[in-house]
Amino acid sequence: MAIRKEVPSAWQNSRLRYLIAVLFLLGLAMAARLYYLQIIKADFYSSKADKQQRVDTQLLPRRGQIWVNNYSDNQRKNELSLLATYRNFASIYAVPKDLSPEQANFLAEKLYAVFGAGDMPDDYQAENTATTSSSTADDILKNRSLSYYLAHLQKANDPYEILIKKSGDEDLLRFYALALNLPENSLELRNGKIYKKGENAVGTNVVYQGLGFDLVPQRYYPENSLGAQMLGFVNYENQGNYGLEEYFNGDLKGREGYLKGNKNASGSEVVRVNNKDYIKPENGSDLILTIDRAVQFFVCKKLEEGVGKYKFESGTIIVANPKTGAIIALCSWPNYNPNDYSKVDDIKVFMDPAVSSQYEPGSVFKVITMSAALDQGKVSPTTTYNDTGQVMISGWPKPISNSDYAKSGAHGVTDMTTVLNLSLNTGAIFAMEQIGGKVFGDYVERFGFGKLTNIELAGELKGDIRSLSRGDKIKPIDAATASFGQGIAVTPLQMLMSYAAIANNGILMRPYLVREIVRPDDSRVTVSPQEVSRVISERSARTIRAMLADVVENGHSKRAGAAGYYVGGKTGTAQIAAPNGGYLENQFIHTFIGMAPIDNPRFVMLVKLDKPADKFAESSAAPIFGEIADFLLKYYQVPKER
């Protein structure tokens, strides 16, 4: 039987050829595509894959902490407390592309309710902000704040906009509760996520589509405003501003690190490529200050209480150890909270007036004049002159009078002890004239005026004693007014340290705030007391201290005393220089500087009050000094002398 051989039909041949053609075209297309991807676009996709797999990041160090002593007496337990550390704060951001206009408006209202103006710059000019003649300051602030938030929340197609750079846990939870229409106390933060209170650890965390937050370690000041101007603050870029934070920024900041590597297959870990692509971050150094927390707290409390009693605009108190120059307390008012530095309206509050405020010191400077004359042997406590209540100075058209001239007139034959007791301008001029303007000017420089003290604070000024730096060409009127503290400018710290030299038997010490720097490897740099120079003899120093004790016992400074102790000091009620020359009417700066116990001073202290309601320092600065001195003598367990 013959086998029949089937011959493919024309239709079958056509279909086969069609299929082969399709496969050929697909293969050609794939080949072309592979050529395009692997040859033409090879660099592009290689770079893209590298970016997806590669990690290239900056490693931030831990900023150094700032510590203070709980006790400054080495005979007692010495503990440390933190004034500056770090903790996690929330950086709140939005994903504007995921928010509707209604949501943006709603969130802006809630942001303002919790954070107020937030991080809005002072010079932010809101567009389309409706104001009327009847709008209050609060209305204007709210409208501008809402406009500021909306400018961030309504950016079309924007995937990331920071709304609040630094939020504490409480404000973060309150904002989320308001945004989700939940009770304000219904949320809690656990392990970096927000949960409803009462839910177990595996409960679902609370989210708001289009909102998010990152927990970032940032500078934190546990004592809030305590010592704010001394500390300064750290901005959002981790840069120190003002005070110790700025002065020691390089030490505190540390050194940033760097990591370059690839993610593993799951993307959960980073595999370092080689050691050249990794630089370990170096943490910042810690500072241990000379400040005694207990004294600092008490001093700041008394200064703040004094605002209500004496109605002054601003004030500064400094306490130092005269033997070493160590600053024990440094407090100014008004102050601020460095945790919320962005809320400060007047940037002048950031500056520490102890070193950045220059003023004419007034009668406290008579002690410097008297010290110079005593040291030159030209006067003694019993040296007399005839006080007529006024004195004419060559080249000056009108007489210079004592502050009590209108009330008391001339005092007649008067000794140098009484000059300080009654704070007589004519007596200070007499003492200065015994040594001459040039020698007087030399002593003023020797006491540290007209130059930086080199304390570790940013923004220190050196004062202005140019009128006394002309050698033999010093004008008689300039020397005369400087003898009682007018016509020259000093800083509060310079004024304090000049008295500290007297308390230290004539030796001027450099003031310092940092007693130890602790490096990341736990090595330590101990700061030793530094002698600047001898300014007067020990005998002269003891003599002027005895005269200062008489001022507190019998002169204008009785309210600066402490029961059971001999305290020495001097008041100063200085006129305030007017911007266009002359002096402001009925506005004064009150200063009291003193030390105790007078034979062997344990501390020296300055109290300076600007524009108080009282006319004389004996009724404002002196009593504040007295209260703090009494506390210090008991705190240091100094035995009573009488």
ZAKOL-552334 format. One line per 4 residues: number of its first residue (from 1); their letters; for each residue x negated, y negated, z negated of C-alpha. Coordinates in Angstrom, 2 decimals, padded with zeros to 5 digits, always signed. Each point is the difference from the previous one (the first is absolute). Layout:
<dotis>
NUM> A> X:Y:Z ~ ...;
</dotis>
This chain:
<dotis>
1> MAIR> +000.00:+000.00:+000.00 ~ -001.52:-003.28:+000.98 ~ -000.47:-002.67:-002.73 ~ +001.46:-003.32:+000.87;
5> KEVP> -002.22:-003.01:-000.74 ~ +001.95:-003.07:-001.07 ~ -001.11:-003.23:+001.46 ~ +000.58:-003.16:-002.15;
9> SAWQ> +002.69:-002.18:+001.31 ~ -000.64:-003.50:+001.11 ~ +001.87:-001.28:-003.10 ~ -002.26:+002.01:-002.35;
13> NSRL> -003.14:-001.24:+001.73 ~ +001.22:-003.54:-000.28 ~ +000.74:+000.32:-003.73 ~ -003.44:+001.50:-000.68;
17> RYLI> -001.75:-002.76:+001.86 ~ +002.04:-002.58:-001.92 ~ -000.93:+001.58:-003.33 ~ -003.67:+000.11:+000.94;
21> AVLF> +000.15:-003.63:+001.07 ~ +001.61:-001.05:-003.30 ~ -002.60:+001.92:-001.98 ~ -002.75:-001.52:+002.08;
25> LLGL> +001.36:-003.50:-000.53 ~ +000.38:+000.59:-003.74 ~ -003.51:+001.34:-000.18 ~ -001.25:-002.98:+001.95;
29> AMAA> +001.90:-002.39:-002.26 ~ -001.38:+001.68:-003.10 ~ -003.48:-000.10:+001.41 ~ +000.43:-003.67:+000.85;
33> RLYY> +001.37:-000.68:-003.47 ~ -002.86:+001.85:-001.66 ~ -002.46:-001.89:+002.18 ~ +001.69:-003.27:-001.01;
37> LQII> +000.00:+000.87:-003.73 ~ -003.38:+001.72:-000.23 ~ -002.00:-002.04:+002.46 ~ +001.57:-003.39:+000.67;
41> KADF> +001.53:-000.56:-003.52 ~ -002.53:+002.09:-001.89 ~ -001.48:-002.95:-001.89 ~ +003.41:-001.36:-000.96;
45> YSSK> +001.38:+003.24:-001.42 ~ -003.27:+000.92:-001.63 ~ +000.06:-003.32:-001.79 ~ +003.66:+000.44:-000.95;
49> ADKQ> -000.61:+003.48:-001.41 ~ -003.03:-001.30:-001.86 ~ +002.07:-002.76:-001.57 ~ +002.66:+002.49:-001.11;
53> QRVD> -002.52:+002.33:-001.57 ~ -002.57:-002.48:-001.23 ~ +000.13:-001.79:-003.34 ~ -001.87:-003.29:-000.13;
57> TQLL> +000.74:-001.78:-003.26 ~ -001.37:-002.41:-002.56 ~ -000.43:+001.41:-003.52 ~ +000.77:-002.54:-002.70;
61> PRRG> -001.95:-000.01:-003.28 ~ +001.50:-000.51:-003.46 ~ -000.41:-003.58:-001.16 ~ -001.87:-000.34:-003.27;
65> QIWV> +001.92:-000.60:-003.21 ~ -000.43:-002.86:-002.48 ~ -000.14:+000.84:-003.71 ~ -000.04:-002.04:-003.20;
69> NNYS> -000.91:+000.83:-003.59 ~ +002.61:+000.62:-002.62 ~ -002.64:-000.86:-002.60 ~ -003.03:-002.20:+000.54;
73> DNQR> -001.55:+000.84:-003.39 ~ -002.57:+002.77:+000.39 ~ +000.54:+001.08:-003.58 ~ +003.55:+001.06:+000.82;
77> KNEL> +001.56:+002.42:+002.44 ~ -000.58:-001.20:+003.54 ~ +002.77:+000.90:+002.42 ~ +000.71:-001.20:+003.51;
81> SLLA> +003.22:-001.24:+001.60 ~ +000.73:-000.53:+003.67 ~ +000.65:-003.45:+001.42 ~ -000.20:+001.07:+003.65;
85> TYRN> +000.53:+003.48:+001.43 ~ +001.91:+001.57:+002.90 ~ +003.28:+001.84:+000.48 ~ +002.27:+001.03:+002.84;
89> FASI> +002.30:-002.67:+001.37 ~ +002.55:+000.42:+002.78 ~ -000.51:-001.66:+003.36 ~ +003.55:-000.16:+001.42;
93> YAVP> +000.40:+000.05:+003.78 ~ +002.78:+000.11:+002.58 ~ +000.42:+001.74:+003.35 ~ +001.94:-002.78:+001.78;
97> KDLS> +000.77:+002.10:+003.09 ~ +002.09:+002.29:-002.24 ~ +002.03:-002.81:-001.55 ~ +003.18:-001.60:+001.28;
101> PEQA> +000.50:-003.77:-000.28 ~ +002.52:+000.62:-002.79 ~ -002.49:+002.11:-001.93 ~ -002.73:-002.62:+000.45;
105> NFLA> +002.22:-002.71:-001.49 ~ +001.06:+002.29:-002.85 ~ -003.59:+000.95:-000.87 ~ -001.16:-003.62:+000.15;
109> EKLY> +002.57:-000.87:-002.68 ~ -001.14:+002.88:-002.21 ~ -003.67:-000.90:+000.45 ~ +000.71:-003.53:-001.16;
113> AVFG> +002.07:+001.28:-002.94 ~ -002.94:+002.07:-001.28 ~ -003.15:-001.78:+001.23 ~ +001.11:-003.59:+000.54;
117> AGDM> -002.28:-001.68:+002.52 ~ -002.29:+003.05:-000.12 ~ -003.17:-000.51:+002.02 ~ +001.35:-002.94:+001.99;
121> PDDY> -002.83:-002.48:+000.68 ~ +000.39:-003.46:-001.53 ~ -000.11:-001.66:+003.40 ~ +002.53:+002.37:+001.62;
125> QAEN> +002.44:-002.03:+002.04 ~ +003.19:+002.00:+000.51 ~ +001.75:-000.43:+003.31 ~ +003.73:-000.50:+000.22;
129> TATT> +000.23:-000.46:-003.76 ~ +003.15:-001.92:-000.71 ~ -000.37:-002.72:-002.63 ~ +002.24:-002.85:-000.91;
133> SSST> -000.41:-003.11:-002.06 ~ +001.71:+001.85:-002.84 ~ -002.36:+002.99:+000.16 ~ -001.86:+000.61:-003.22;
137> ADDI> -003.63:+001.07:-000.26 ~ +001.20:+003.53:-000.80 ~ +002.20:+000.05:+003.10 ~ -002.87:-001.13:+002.20;
141> LKNR> -002.35:+002.60:-001.50 ~ +002.56:+002.76:+000.51 ~ +000.71:-000.97:+003.61 ~ -003.67:-000.15:+000.85;
145> SLSY> -000.66:+003.31:-001.74 ~ +002.84:+001.75:+001.84 ~ -001.26:-001.40:+003.28 ~ -003.50:+001.22:-000.83;
149> YLAH> +001.21:+003.54:-000.74 ~ +002.20:+000.07:+003.11 ~ -002.95:-001.06:+002.13 ~ -001.60:+003.31:-001.00;
153> LQKA> +003.12:+002.18:-000.05 ~ +001.32:-001.03:+003.42 ~ -003.08:+000.54:+002.17 ~ +001.32:+001.99:+002.94;
157> NDPY> -001.69:+003.38:+000.61 ~ -002.46:-000.66:-002.82 ~ -001.01:+003.23:-001.80 ~ -001.61:-001.56:-003.09;
161> EILI> +000.37:-003.25:-001.94 ~ -001.21:-000.57:-003.56 ~ +002.68:-001.70:-002.10 ~ -001.55:-000.04:-003.50;
165> KKSG> -003.72:+000.59:-000.45 ~ +000.00:+000.76:-003.71 ~ +002.99:+001.26:-001.98 ~ +000.13:+001.59:-003.42;
169> DEDL> +002.01:+003.18:-000.58 ~ +002.90:-001.81:-001.64 ~ +000.54:-002.45:+002.85 ~ -000.44:+002.75:+002.61;
173> LRFY> +002.70:+002.16:-001.59 ~ +002.33:-002.95:-000.48 ~ -000.34:-000.98:+003.66 ~ +000.68:+003.53:+001.22;
177> ALAL> +003.02:+000.28:-002.30 ~ +001.45:-003.24:+001.38 ~ -000.75:+001.02:+003.58 ~ +001.82:+003.33:-000.52;
181> NLPE> +002.87:-001.53:-002.03 ~ -000.96:+002.06:-003.05 ~ -000.06:-001.08:-003.67 ~ -003.22:-001.87:-000.75;
185> NSLE> -001.28:+002.49:-002.58 ~ +000.90:+003.15:+001.91 ~ -003.35:+000.65:+001.71 ~ -003.43:+001.13:-001.10;
189> LRNG> -003.42:+000.38:+001.61 ~ -001.65:+003.43:-000.07 ~ -003.12:+001.09:+001.88 ~ +000.19:-002.97:+002.33;
193> KIYK> +003.66:+000.55:+000.96 ~ +003.32:-001.40:-001.20 ~ +002.59:+002.31:-001.51 ~ +003.34:-000.41:-001.71;
197> KGEN> -000.41:+000.31:-003.74 ~ +000.83:+003.45:-001.33 ~ -000.89:+001.87:+003.17 ~ -002.57:+002.74:-000.40;
201> AVGT> -003.41:-000.13:+001.62 ~ +001.19:+001.79:+003.14 ~ +002.93:-002.36:+000.51 ~ +000.28:-002.02:+003.19;
205> NVVY> -001.83:-003.30:-000.16 ~ +001.89:-003.18:+000.78 ~ -000.69:-001.66:+003.34 ~ +001.36:-002.95:+001.96;
209> QGLG> -000.37:+000.30:+003.77 ~ -002.13:-002.94:+001.13 ~ -001.63:-000.58:-003.39 ~ -003.09:+001.51:-001.60;
213> FDLV> -002.75:-000.63:-002.51 ~ -003.59:+001.02:-000.62 ~ -001.54:+000.25:-003.46 ~ -003.35:-001.80:+000.13;
217> PQRY> -002.47:-000.45:-002.90 ~ -000.30:-003.74:-000.66 ~ -001.38:-002.30:-002.69 ~ +002.00:-000.04:-003.21;
221> YPEN> -000.33:-002.21:-003.09 ~ +001.50:+001.82:-003.03 ~ -000.07:-003.14:-002.19 ~ +001.74:-002.09:+002.70;
225> SLGA> -000.92:-003.66:-000.57 ~ -002.56:+000.53:-002.78 ~ -003.20:-001.67:+001.22 ~ +001.40:-000.48:+003.51;
229> QMLG> -002.24:-002.91:+001.08 ~ -003.06:+001.75:-001.38 ~ +000.82:+003.19:+001.92 ~ +001.32:-001.38:+003.29;
233> FVNY> +001.87:+002.44:+002.23 ~ -000.45:+002.40:+002.92 ~ +001.91:-000.69:+003.23 ~ +001.59:+002.54:+002.32;
237> ENQG> -003.27:+000.36:+001.93 ~ -001.80:+001.10:-003.19 ~ -001.95:-003.26:-000.22 ~ -000.54:-001.64:-003.39;
241> NYGL> +001.21:-003.57:-000.35 ~ -001.03:-002.37:-002.81 ~ -001.55:+000.86:-003.33 ~ -001.84:+003.25:-000.63;
245> EEYF> +001.75:+001.79:+002.87 ~ -001.57:-002.39:+002.51 ~ -003.37:-000.38:-001.71 ~ -000.54:+003.77:-000.25;
249> NGDL> +001.96:+000.96:+003.11 ~ -002.95:+001.83:+001.55 ~ -000.60:+002.09:-003.14 ~ +003.68:+000.67:-000.71;
253> KGRE> +001.05:+000.75:+003.58 ~ -002.49:+002.79:+000.63 ~ -000.84:+001.20:+003.51 ~ +002.47:+001.33:+002.53;
257> GYLK> -000.53:+003.46:+001.48 ~ +000.69:+001.49:+003.43 ~ +001.27:+003.33:+001.29 ~ +000.01:+001.31:+003.56;
261> GNKN> +001.23:+003.56:+000.58 ~ +002.58:+002.26:+001.63 ~ +003.27:+001.43:-001.29 ~ +000.29:+003.76:-000.33;
265> ASGS> +002.52:+002.02:+002.07 ~ +002.88:-000.74:-002.37 ~ -000.95:-003.64:-000.34 ~ +000.03:+000.28:-003.81;
269> EVVR> -003.73:-000.40:-000.65 ~ -002.89:-001.97:+001.39 ~ -003.11:+001.82:+001.10 ~ -003.10:-002.17:-000.21;
273> VNNK> -002.06:+000.11:+003.18 ~ -003.41:-000.82:-001.45 ~ -001.60:-001.99:-002.80 ~ -000.67:-002.94:+002.30;
277> DYIK> +003.75:-000.54:+000.26 ~ +000.59:-000.17:-003.76 ~ -000.98:-002.77:-002.37 ~ +001.15:+000.53:-003.56;
281> PENG> +001.72:-003.01:-001.57 ~ -001.79:-001.47:-002.99 ~ +002.27:-001.12:-002.82 ~ -000.40:-003.42:-001.54;
285> SDLI> -001.79:-000.71:-003.28 ~ +001.88:-000.59:-003.24 ~ -000.50:-003.16:-002.06 ~ +000.01:-000.03:-003.80;
289> LTID> +000.56:-003.53:-001.24 ~ -001.11:-001.84:-003.12 ~ +003.64:-000.96:-000.58 ~ +001.59:+001.31:-003.20;
293> RAVQ> +003.59:+000.94:+000.83 ~ +001.35:-000.76:-003.49 ~ -001.56:-003.48:+000.00 ~ +001.07:-000.63:+003.60;
297> FFVC> +003.57:+000.95:-000.79 ~ +000.15:-002.21:-003.11 ~ -001.61:-002.98:+001.73 ~ +002.34:+000.18:+003.00;
301> KKLE> +002.99:+000.33:-002.31 ~ -000.99:-003.12:-001.96 ~ -000.59:-001.95:+003.19 ~ +003.43:+000.94:+001.33;
305> EGVG> +001.65:-000.83:-003.33 ~ -001.74:-003.38:+000.11 ~ +001.83:-000.91:+003.21 ~ +003.27:-000.18:-001.92;
309> KYKF> -001.54:-001.85:-002.96 ~ -002.18:-002.57:+001.74 ~ +001.59:-000.26:+003.47 ~ -003.23:+000.08:+001.99;
313> ESGT> -000.10:+000.58:+003.77 ~ -002.91:+002.42:-000.04 ~ -002.60:+001.32:-002.38 ~ -003.15:+002.10:-000.42;
317> IIVA> -001.53:+001.81:-002.97 ~ -003.43:+001.66:+000.06 ~ -001.63:+001.95:-002.83 ~ -003.67:+001.03:+000.21;
321> NPKT> -002.74:+001.59:-002.05 ~ -002.58:-002.82:-000.27 ~ -002.91:+002.37:-000.68 ~ +000.46:+001.98:+003.22;
325> GAII> +002.17:-002.13:+002.30 ~ +002.55:+002.84:+000.25 ~ +003.53:-001.25:+000.69 ~ +002.40:+001.55:-002.51;
329> ALCS> +003.24:-001.56:+001.29 ~ +000.90:-002.13:+003.00 ~ +003.57:-001.10:+000.46 ~ +001.78:-002.68:+002.04;
333> WPNY> +003.56:-001.21:+000.40 ~ +002.00:-000.07:+002.22 ~ -000.93:+003.46:+001.20 ~ +001.47:+002.57:+002.38;
337> NPND> +000.41:+003.75:+000.44 ~ -002.67:+001.29:+002.40 ~ +002.26:+002.99:+000.76 ~ +002.33:-002.51:+001.69;
341> YSKV> -002.47:-002.61:+001.21 ~ +001.98:-000.57:+003.22 ~ +002.80:-001.56:-002.06 ~ -002.21:-002.86:-001.22;
345> DDIK> +001.15:-003.36:+001.37 ~ -003.07:-002.10:-000.82 ~ -003.35:+001.58:+000.88 ~ -001.72:-002.27:-002.55;
349> VFMD> +001.25:+002.47:-002.63 ~ -002.40:+002.59:+001.43 ~ -003.09:-002.05:-000.91 ~ -001.54:+000.41:-003.45;
353> PAVS> -000.10:-003.51:-001.50 ~ -002.72:+001.08:-002.43 ~ -002.48:-000.27:+002.88 ~ +001.87:-001.67:+002.87;
357> SQYE> +001.51:-003.00:-001.81 ~ -002.18:-003.07:-000.52 ~ +001.04:-002.66:-002.48 ~ -001.33:-002.86:-002.07;
361> PGSV> -000.46:+001.63:-003.42 ~ +000.42:-003.01:-002.26 ~ -001.18:-000.08:-003.61 ~ -001.13:+003.65:-000.20;
365> FKVI> -002.98:-001.25:+002.00 ~ -001.08:-002.27:-002.88 ~ -001.47:+003.12:-001.61 ~ -002.37:+000.40:+002.97;
369> TMSA> -001.03:-003.65:-000.28 ~ -000.57:+000.28:-003.75 ~ -001.95:+003.27:+000.44 ~ -002.39:-001.66:+002.45;
373> ALDQ> -000.61:-002.97:-002.29 ~ -000.53:+002.31:-003.01 ~ -002.40:+002.20:+001.97 ~ -002.05:-003.06:+001.00;
377> GKVS> -000.19:-001.07:-003.64 ~ +001.62:-003.34:+000.77 ~ +002.98:+000.49:-002.31 ~ +000.96:+002.13:-002.99;
381> PTTT> +003.42:+000.65:-001.56 ~ -000.58:-002.98:-002.32 ~ -001.25:-002.46:+002.66 ~ +002.25:-003.08:+000.02;
385> YNDT> +001.04:-002.70:+002.42 ~ +002.44:-002.88:-000.25 ~ +003.27:+000.95:+001.66 ~ +001.85:-003.05:+001.27;
389> GQVM> +002.67:+002.14:+001.68 ~ -001.11:-001.12:+003.46 ~ -003.22:-000.29:+001.96 ~ -000.98:-001.82:+003.16;
393> ISGW> -002.12:+001.87:+002.55 ~ -002.32:-001.80:+002.38 ~ +001.49:-000.27:+003.47 ~ +003.54:+000.81:-001.17;
397> PKPI> +002.59:-002.79:-000.29 ~ +002.03:+001.19:-003.00 ~ -000.79:+001.58:-003.37 ~ +000.23:+003.70:-000.73;
401> SNSD> +002.12:+000.66:-003.07 ~ +000.52:+002.79:-002.48 ~ +003.22:+001.93:+000.49 ~ +001.24:-001.27:-003.40;
405> YAKS> -001.04:-003.63:+000.53 ~ +003.53:-001.35:+000.38 ~ +001.00:+001.71:-003.24 ~ -003.13:-000.14:-002.16;
409> GAHG> -002.22:-002.70:+001.49 ~ -003.70:+000.06:-000.97 ~ -001.38:+002.63:-002.40 ~ -003.10:-001.97:-000.97;
413> VTDM> -003.14:+001.83:-001.09 ~ +000.57:+003.62:+001.05 ~ -002.21:+003.13:+000.01 ~ -000.25:+002.66:+002.71;
417> TTVL> +002.06:+002.57:-001.94 ~ +002.87:-002.48:-000.11 ~ -000.44:-000.68:+003.71 ~ +000.97:+003.61:+000.69;
421> NLSL> +002.64:+000.11:-002.75 ~ +001.82:-003.03:+001.37 ~ -001.06:+000.62:+003.62 ~ -001.36:-003.50:+000.54;
425> NTGA> -000.96:-000.91:+003.57 ~ -002.28:-002.79:-001.20 ~ -001.94:+002.49:-002.15 ~ -000.51:+002.37:+002.93;
429> IFAM> -001.32:-002.91:+002.07 ~ -002.32:-001.00:-002.87 ~ -001.43:+003.55:-000.23 ~ -000.52:+000.15:+003.77;
433> EQIG> -001.73:-003.36:+000.08 ~ -002.55:+001.19:-002.58 ~ -001.39:+002.50:+002.53 ~ +000.79:-001.87:+003.22;
437> GKVF> +002.02:+000.97:+003.05 ~ -002.70:+002.09:+001.69 ~ -000.73:+002.23:-003.02 ~ +003.73:+000.30:-000.64;
441> GDYV> +000.54:+001.13:+003.60 ~ -002.78:+002.58:-000.37 ~ +001.68:+001.50:-003.07 ~ +003.35:+000.14:+001.78;
445> ERFG> -001.62:+002.07:+002.76 ~ -001.78:+002.13:-002.58 ~ +003.32:+000.88:-001.61 ~ +001.09:+001.49:+003.33;
449> FGKL> +002.13:-002.74:+001.50 ~ -000.12:-000.74:+003.70 ~ -000.92:+003.58:+000.91 ~ +001.71:+003.37:+000.26;
453> TNIE> +000.08:+002.20:-003.07 ~ -000.17:+003.01:+002.38 ~ +002.78:+001.86:-001.75 ~ +001.44:+002.84:+002.10;
457> LAGE> +003.09:-001.87:+001.22 ~ +000.78:-001.19:+003.51 ~ +000.60:-003.71:+000.55 ~ -002.24:-001.45:-002.72;
461> LKGD> -000.71:-003.74:+000.27 ~ -003.08:-001.73:-001.39 ~ +001.55:-003.22:-001.25 ~ -001.21:-003.50:+000.81;
465> IRSL> -002.66:-001.85:-002.01 ~ -001.52:-001.89:+002.92 ~ +000.32:-003.29:-001.88 ~ -002.52:+001.36:-002.52;
469> SRGD> -002.41:+001.46:+002.56 ~ -001.58:-003.24:+001.20 ~ -002.96:-000.06:-002.37 ~ -000.97:-003.54:-000.93;
473> KIKP> +002.76:-001.34:+002.27 ~ +002.88:+001.27:-002.15 ~ +002.47:-002.83:-000.43 ~ +000.56:-001.06:-003.62;
477> IDAA> +003.77:+000.30:+000.43 ~ -000.30:+003.56:+001.36 ~ -002.15:+001.10:-002.95 ~ +002.31:-001.77:-002.45;
481> TASF> +003.24:+001.58:+001.24 ~ -001.65:+003.41:+000.37 ~ -001.09:-000.12:-003.65 ~ +003.67:+000.43:-000.99;
485> GQGI> +000.94:+002.28:+002.87 ~ +001.47:-002.25:+002.69 ~ -001.31:-000.63:+003.52 ~ -001.45:+003.51:+000.32;
489> AVTP> +001.68:+003.29:+000.91 ~ -000.55:+003.39:-001.63 ~ +001.68:+003.40:+000.01 ~ +001.53:+001.48:-003.15;
493> LQML> -002.56:+002.84:+000.06 ~ -002.94:-002.43:+000.21 ~ +001.43:-001.91:-002.95 ~ +000.42:+003.17:-002.04;
497> MSYA> -003.52:+001.26:+000.72 ~ -001.56:-003.30:-001.06 ~ +001.57:+000.49:-003.45 ~ -001.05:+003.66:+000.12;
501> AIAN> -003.61:-001.19:+000.28 ~ +000.48:-002.01:-003.19 ~ +001.55:+003.06:-001.69 ~ -002.97:+002.09:+001.22;
505> NGIL> -002.59:-002.23:-001.70 ~ -000.73:-002.01:+003.14 ~ -000.30:+002.80:+002.58 ~ +002.28:-000.09:+003.04;
509> MRPY> +001.15:+003.43:+001.23 ~ +001.45:+000.94:+003.37 ~ +003.69:+000.82:-000.38 ~ +001.01:+003.42:+001.33;
513> LVRE> +003.12:+002.12:+000.33 ~ -001.32:+003.40:+001.11 ~ -002.01:+002.02:-002.50 ~ -000.29:+003.18:+002.07;
517> IVRP> +000.41:+001.16:+003.61 ~ +000.77:+003.71:+000.37 ~ -000.98:+001.38:+003.41 ~ +001.92:+002.84:+001.73;
521> DDSR> -002.75:+002.47:-000.98 ~ +000.54:-001.06:-003.66 ~ -003.32:-001.86:-000.14 ~ +000.29:-003.24:-001.91;
525> VTVS> -001.36:-003.51:+000.30 ~ +000.05:-001.72:-003.38 ~ +000.06:-003.80:+000.02 ~ -002.24:-001.51:-002.67;
529> PQEV> +000.43:-003.45:-001.55 ~ -002.03:-002.59:+001.87 ~ -001.60:-003.04:-001.60 ~ +000.09:-003.10:+002.19;
533> SRVI> -002.14:-002.37:-002.05 ~ -000.46:-001.72:-003.32 ~ +001.84:-003.31:+000.15 ~ -000.53:-001.33:-003.54;
537> SERS> -002.00:+001.14:-003.01 ~ +001.41:+002.38:-002.60 ~ -000.15:-002.78:-002.57 ~ +001.99:-002.36:+002.23;
541> ARTI> +002.56:+002.74:+000.66 ~ +000.49:+000.67:-003.72 ~ +000.34:-003.72:-000.68 ~ +002.65:-000.58:+002.67;
545> RAML> +001.91:+003.09:-001.21 ~ +000.12:-001.46:-003.50 ~ +001.36:-003.24:+001.43 ~ +002.65:+001.96:+001.93;
549> ADVV> +001.03:+001.75:-003.21 ~ +000.49:-003.43:-001.57 ~ +002.24:-000.99:+002.92 ~ +002.35:+002.89:-000.82;
553> ENGH> -000.23:-000.60:-003.74 ~ +000.35:-003.78:-000.05 ~ +000.60:-001.27:+003.53 ~ +002.67:+000.24:+002.70;
557> SKRA> -000.10:+003.79:+000.27 ~ +001.35:+001.27:-003.33 ~ +002.66:+002.11:+001.77 ~ -002.75:+002.03:+001.68;
561> GAAG> -001.12:+001.48:-003.31 ~ +000.44:+003.55:-001.29 ~ +000.58:+000.57:-003.72 ~ -003.05:+001.40:-001.76;
565> YYVG> -002.49:-000.86:+002.77 ~ -002.15:-002.91:+001.14 ~ +001.01:-000.80:+003.55 ~ -001.65:-002.59:+002.23;
569> GKTG> +001.33:-001.72:+003.08 ~ +001.01:-003.14:+001.83 ~ +003.10:-001.35:+001.72 ~ +000.11:-001.78:+003.33;
573> TAQI> +002.87:-002.07:+001.37 ~ -001.05:-000.97:+003.50 ~ +001.62:-002.26:+002.54 ~ +000.79:+001.52:+003.38;
577> AAPN> -001.64:-001.57:+003.05 ~ +002.50:-001.35:+002.54 ~ -000.40:+001.01:+003.66 ~ -000.55:-003.60:+001.10;
581> GGYL> -002.23:-001.07:-002.86 ~ +000.58:-000.89:-003.62 ~ +002.00:+002.24:-002.33 ~ +003.56:+001.24:-000.24;
585> ENQF> +002.12:-001.72:-002.63 ~ +001.10:+001.96:-003.08 ~ -001.32:+003.29:+001.37 ~ -002.85:+001.80:-001.73;
589> IHTF> -001.96:+003.23:-000.21 ~ -000.40:+001.40:-003.50 ~ -003.01:+002.16:-000.87 ~ -001.22:+001.56:-003.19;
593> IGMA> -003.27:+001.95:-000.13 ~ -001.21:+001.66:-003.16 ~ -001.79:+002.89:-001.67 ~ +000.13:+002.04:-003.21;
597> PIDN> -001.36:+000.80:-002.49 ~ -002.17:-003.08:+000.32 ~ -003.25:+001.41:-001.47 ~ -000.03:+003.04:+002.29;
601> PRFV> +002.71:-000.42:+002.66 ~ +001.66:+003.23:+001.06 ~ +001.86:-001.70:+002.84 ~ +000.34:-003.28:+001.84;
605> MLVK> +003.34:-001.00:+001.49 ~ +001.43:-002.65:+002.34 ~ +003.67:-000.99:+000.11 ~ +000.91:-002.34:+002.87;
609> LDKP> +003.53:-001.30:+000.63 ~ +000.98:-002.15:+002.99 ~ +002.56:-002.79:-000.41 ~ +001.57:+001.05:-003.30;
613> ADKF> +002.82:-002.00:-001.55 ~ -002.09:-000.91:-003.08 ~ -002.44:-002.85:+000.40 ~ -003.00:+001.42:-001.88;
617> AESS> -001.77:+003.37:+000.09 ~ -000.02:+000.19:-003.82 ~ +003.74:+000.76:+000.13 ~ -000.02:+002.50:+002.87;
621> AAPI> -003.30:+001.68:+000.96 ~ -001.36:-000.01:-003.58 ~ +002.87:+001.97:-001.60 ~ -000.08:+002.61:+002.78;
625> FGEI> -003.73:+000.38:-000.63 ~ +000.65:+000.35:-003.75 ~ +002.51:+002.82:+000.44 ~ -002.29:+001.97:+002.32;
629> ADFL> -003.08:-000.64:-002.17 ~ +001.82:+001.36:-003.06 ~ +000.93:+003.14:+001.97 ~ -003.55:+000.50:+001.31;
633> LKYY> -001.69:-000.34:-003.39 ~ +002.34:+002.62:-001.45 ~ -000.28:+002.20:+003.10 ~ -003.80:-000.01:-000.25;
637> QVPK> +000.27:+000.59:-003.76 ~ -002.17:-003.01:-000.79 ~ -000.22:-000.41:-003.82 ~ +001.56:-003.21:-001.30;
641> ER> -002.45:-002.72:-000.98 ~ +002.14:-001.78:-002.54;
</dotis>
